Amino acid sequence: MYTANPTRYADMQYRRCGLSGVLLPALSLGFWHNFGQVTPEEQSRAIARAAFDAGITHFDLANNYGPDPGAAELRLGRMLQDDFKPHRDELFIATKAAYDMWDGPYGSWASRKHLIASLDQSLSRLRLNYVDLFYCHRYDPQTPLEETLQTLVDIVRAGKALYIGLSRWPLQAAKRGYEYLRQHDVPCLIYQGRLNLFDQAPIHEGTLNAAANAGAGFIAFSPLAQGLLTDRYLNGIPADSRIAHDPRFLKAEALTPQMLTRIQALNDLAAQRGESLAAMALAWILHHQQVTSVIIGASSPQQLRRNLSCLQSPPFTDEEIERLNNIVA
Ligand SMILES: NC(=O)c1ccc[n+]([C@@H]2O[C@H](COP(=O)([O-])OP(=O)(O)OC[C@H]3O[C@@H](n4cnc5c(N)ncnc54)[C@H](OP(=O)(O)O)[C@@H]3O)[C@@H](O)[C@H]2O)c1
């Protein structure tokens, strides 16, 4: 029997998502890894409880998170029944569709057929009547943009999602999306893109500013570059790490001598600032004012709690920003 921490809202920061009425926690929890069948269910449950107990009210899922695809939603569905039932309205739950989910011509991409069928399946796995946020997970160059966007509008009209988000859409398509959604009175709540010290494309390509100009928030995924921006790999590849147990997504080849030199230099800078590399990496993302939240992954409650320390990070000096940029250049 789970009893939520009564002081869970004391220390988390909540940031307004674009021009909307929604506040999101500075740190959100992602369910891509550690919530599938390869992870003991009690471990997943402990991570989700630790997050909620720390004021992390936003859980980020997708139809295909697992393994197997759908497993993460099934797990959260059980937790919503067992642990979080009295707290449903304290939670902001997102799911997505458009990546490969089931066999045949309707199991992927962003047609009306796929998006609506997939969301119905997600709601059933999650045991929810609606999600707070539904994303089109990727841009579909074959489906007319209007078909995808009108479907997102209709999903909100049907009460299956409260808000709409776009993830990994190229800049020009995202801009057309913001415009269409605004014109149809369902403004895009948020854009989800990869942003971390090693991948600053959303800053340089204008994605961050475009979202802000459209009144949408921005949420960063893989903020720790899947664990590279921590001390995890400084002394080899631990047996319980993502590289060791899930090399499909993070490969040992990523640990080149040049990459290890950069990680070590970042780790040294973080130590001079009196914090961990993970905390510094998260704080660096959050110091961009267009960013609403970062979606962290965690393989244990302890890891998640350690990452909360980024909320106490000292502000960056101009000299530190210059050093950071030189290290990752
Ligand atoms: N929209 C999209 O297309 C998309 C794509 C990718 C992800 N996402 C979302 O973003 C979420 C986060 O992605 P991510 O898991 O790649 O995020 P991440 O925060 O960059 O990486 C998380 C991993 O880093 C390691 N880690 C975390 N904190 C650590 C610490 N303090 N010390 C050492 N290692 C630490 C853990 O890996 P170990 O297993 O090694 O412990 C953890 O599972 C996903 O769950 C998903 O919700 C969205």
The ligand as a Tripos MOL2 file, in Angstrom:
@<TRIPOS>MOLECULE
LIG
   48    52     1     0     0
SMALL
NO_CHARGES

@<TRIPOS>ATOM
      1 N1         10.1330   11.9300  -28.3140 N.am      1 LIG1
      2 C1         11.0520   11.0190  -28.5550 C.2       1 LIG1
      3 O1         11.2480   10.5770  -29.6870 O.2       1 LIG1
      4 C2         11.8700   10.4990  -27.4090 C.ar      1 LIG1
      5 C3         13.0830    9.8160  -27.6600 C.ar      1 LIG1
      6 C4         13.8360    9.3780  -26.5750 C.ar      1 LIG1
      7 C5         13.3620    9.5930  -25.2770 C.ar      1 LIG1
      8 N2         12.1740   10.2440  -25.0650 N.ar      1 LIG1
      9 C6         11.6580   10.4870  -23.7020 C.3       1 LIG1
     10 O2         12.7030   10.9780  -22.8800 O.3       1 LIG1
     11 C7         12.8370   10.1440  -21.7270 C.3       1 LIG1
     12 C8         14.2400   10.1800  -21.2100 C.3       1 LIG1
     13 O3         15.1230    9.6470  -22.1920 O.3       1 LIG1
     14 P1         16.4490    8.9420  -21.7250 P.3       1 LIG1
     15 O4         16.1180    7.7430  -20.8980 O.co2     1 LIG1
     16 O5         17.3060    8.7760  -22.9070 O.co2     1 LIG1
     17 O6         17.0070   10.0950  -20.7510 O.3       1 LIG1
     18 P2         18.4090   10.4130  -20.0770 P.3       1 LIG1
     19 O7         18.0200   11.1070  -18.8180 O.co2     1 LIG1
     20 O8         19.2960   11.0970  -21.0420 O.co2     1 LIG1
     21 O9         19.0870    9.0020  -19.7630 O.3       1 LIG1
     22 C9         18.5830    8.2220  -18.7140 C.3       1 LIG1
     23 C10        19.5980    7.1570  -18.3220 C.3       1 LIG1
     24 O10        20.8170    7.7480  -17.8770 O.3       1 LIG1
     25 C11        21.3230    7.0330  -16.7650 C.3       1 LIG1
     26 N3         21.3120    7.9540  -15.5960 N.ar      1 LIG1
     27 C12        20.3440    8.7980  -15.2140 C.ar      1 LIG1
     28 N4         20.6960    9.4930  -14.1210 N.ar      1 LIG1
     29 C13        21.9500    9.0860  -13.7950 C.ar      1 LIG1
     30 C14        22.8610    9.4270  -12.7640 C.ar      1 LIG1
     31 N5         22.5780   10.3410  -11.8420 N.pl3     1 LIG1
     32 N6         24.0560    8.7990  -12.7320 N.ar      1 LIG1
     33 C15        24.3750    7.8660  -13.6590 C.ar      1 LIG1
     34 N7         23.5420    7.4870  -14.6600 N.ar      1 LIG1
     35 C16        22.3430    8.0960  -14.7300 C.ar      1 LIG1
     36 C17        20.3960    5.8490  -16.5640 C.3       1 LIG1
     37 O11        20.8560    4.7700  -17.3700 O.3       1 LIG1
     38 P3         21.3730    3.3730  -16.7630 P.3       1 LIG1
     39 O12        20.4220    2.3600  -17.2880 O.co2     1 LIG1
     40 O13        22.7360    3.2260  -17.3290 O.co2     1 LIG1
     41 O14        21.3690    3.4650  -15.2650 O.co2     1 LIG1
     42 C18        19.0910    6.3570  -17.1480 C.3       1 LIG1
     43 O15        18.1870    5.3450  -17.5260 O.3       1 LIG1
     44 C19        12.3440    8.7930  -22.2180 C.3       1 LIG1
     45 O16        11.9820    7.9370  -21.1440 O.3       1 LIG1
     46 C20        11.1590    9.2020  -23.0380 C.3       1 LIG1
     47 O17        10.0590    9.4860  -22.1970 O.3       1 LIG1
     48 C21        11.4480   10.6990  -26.1150 C.ar      1 LIG1
@<TRIPOS>BOND
     1     1     2 1
     2     2     3 2
     3     2     4 1
     4     4     5 ar
     5     4    48 ar
     6     5     6 ar
     7     6     7 ar
     8     7     8 ar
     9     8     9 1
    10     8    48 ar
    11     9    10 1
    12     9    46 1
    13    10    11 1
    14    11    12 1
    15    11    44 1
    16    12    13 1
    17    13    14 1
    18    14    15 2
    19    14    16 1
    20    14    17 1
    21    17    18 1
    22    18    19 2
    23    18    20 1
    24    18    21 1
    25    21    22 1
    26    22    23 1
    27    23    24 1
    28    23    42 1
    29    24    25 1
    30    25    26 1
    31    25    36 1
    32    26    27 ar
    33    26    35 ar
    34    27    28 ar
    35    28    29 ar
    36    29    30 ar
    37    29    35 ar
    38    30    31 1
    39    30    32 ar
    40    32    33 ar
    41    33    34 ar
    42    34    35 ar
    43    36    37 1
    44    36    42 1
    45    37    38 1
    46    38    39 2
    47    38    40 1
    48    38    41 1
    49    42    43 1
    50    44    45 1
    51    44    46 1
    52    46    47 1
@<TRIPOS>SUBSTRUCTURE
     1 LIG1         1 GROUP 0 **** ****
